[in-house]
Amino acid sequence: MNEQSINAPAKSARHRARELALQGLYQWRIAGSDVAQIEKSTRDEKSVGRYDVDFFCQLLRGAVNQHEALEAKIAPHLDRALIELSPIEFSVLLLSAYELANLPEVPYRVVINEGVELAKTFGGSDGHKFVNGVLDKMAAQLRAVEVNAK
């Protein structure tokens, strides 16, 4: 075991579910994979670790099923066309937009933080800054009452 794995905090089951949902959305976006097959292969994979299975399925299915409506919510906050986003940026924004629009029990700051962390982990060197800016704007629109209450 290396020192980093000893000192690294354990990932929460919900964070791990977000990571897996992000990977599933990436697969769906790039390869056109079927959502049911993505779910099955994730469940069958022994090395994925502990994760919230129900939350993973809700995020993956919800984001895919609502992708057109979510993309319409994302697009006005971009400095380029959706098609020009990297697949990771697109997937992080789609996942986070789903949470902002549909899961009011998850505080908007948690949604933004998780999106930024996913972009840092899986995206390009400065992709997290772009994701943060877009999610800030989306939160102000989709969670105006919550954002203004701070």
Beta strands, then each sheet from edge to edge (+ up, - down):
end
